[in-house]
Amino acid sequence: MKFKSVAEAFNHYRNMDVAALEARAQAINQEIDTNPEADIEALNIELRGIKEARENIELRSSGNQGGAGLNLVTGRSLDGEQQRFTPGDDVLSTPEYRSGFFKTLLGQQLTANEQAAFNAGVERRADAFSASTDVAAAIPTATLNEVIKKARTIGGLLGEARAFNMPSKIAIPIGTPVSRAAWHVEGAAVDSEKVTVNTAVTFEGNEIMKVLSISAKTRRMTISAFEAYLTDELSACVMETIADALINGSGSGQGTGLETGVTWATTGATKNHVEVAANVNIAYADVVEAVALLKRGYSQGAKWAMNNATLYRVFYGMTDTNKRPIFIADPRGESVGKILGFDIVIDDNIADNVAYLGNYRKYLGYNLAEGIAIEVSRDSSFKKGLIDYRAMAIADCKPLLGEAFVKLSKAST
């Protein structure tokens, strides 16, 4: 039955025993989680009535005044639940923060423990991002990991690039091939060599923002269903923005990509770009020349990166001087295949007739300084019955070491 007020629900339940109240609270929780058509507002009224009835019973029962409070959603004792979260925890990784985060977005009521965890997460976010927003809540760690995992399964260089989670404006040292050891004469002293870090990368604090307008009926969705939906949407917008910037980012207010972040030289001692004329097709000798430009220290683990059209229009069917194909497809289907022994990464953000060769796992990186922040607004789309969700990430990307890459291309003009 539906109650019009908390007082009506209280009068209905005030003479029941505690076991019956807890059983009804659990039943309501089950209905909220499994029934997308459940009347959340009416069920919350009933839950508040159950809570007041429970408190009334405890006040009338001698010796039970110190009893535990009732969790209105799960029907469980709050004492055991509160022991799971303490201020010293990594709040974004706790189940309480995750449930509190999504309940806040859905407009559902939070338990006391969820509210404490959520408040701690918001305060942590405000400390790191007071210049941008003081009310945005960072996406839970488990959800962020799922977003990145799903984005990596899409393929492309995002799945190969090195991921960082460092504060912006911090110089991060990058290892480079060092000089080799020397043969030692028995008994002779060897001078120690100081290790100098001559390469470091500093990630900027660029903003990525996306606003999603969703129907108000999403407040009736279960937490797991809404999390799955949000994961798909964030993977499709925020992470794809980073994926494109890894290739084409200009570095001005956005990440720096391979195209602009590396100084491409077609001649001289620093040559790292093999370019053929617009009226000439890329040939086997050009591919060999590109491979020869990559130093051995960077060639271990290196891969080709190109779009699908380039692979099949340029490399498919290309043969060496003995008429053997240089592109060997993977018969097991675990990868695209190999070109002259190097694996291939397909990324449609790369332009036609362009291929890069390098070790992306070591020397191409992106940084999410504080994950992804989500804010909700029910004001801007009031007349349409929509709820606006704003996703914001402080991110950057760039090649970590320019000499670790070579480029093979055909001139456009």
Secondary structure, DSSP 8 states (H G I E B T S, - for coil): ---SSHHHHHHHHTTS-HHHHHHHHHHHHHHHHH-TT--HHHHHHHHHHHHHHHHHHHHHSTT-TT---B-TTT-SBHHHHHTT--TTS-GGGSHHHHHHHHHHHHT----HHHHHHHHHHHHHHHHH-TTT-SS-EE--HHHHHHHHHHHHHT-SGGGTSEEE---TT-EEE------------TT------------EEE---EEEEEEEEEEGGGGGS-HHHHHHHHHHHHHHHHHHHHHHHHHH-BSSSS-B-HHHHS---SSSTT--EEEE-TTS---HHHHHHHHHHS-HHHHTT-EEEE-HHHIIIIITT-B-TTS-BSEEE-TTSSSSEEETTEEEEE-TTS-TTEEEEE-HHHHEEEEEEEEEEEEEESSTTGGGTEEEEEEEEEEEEEES-GGGEEEEEE---
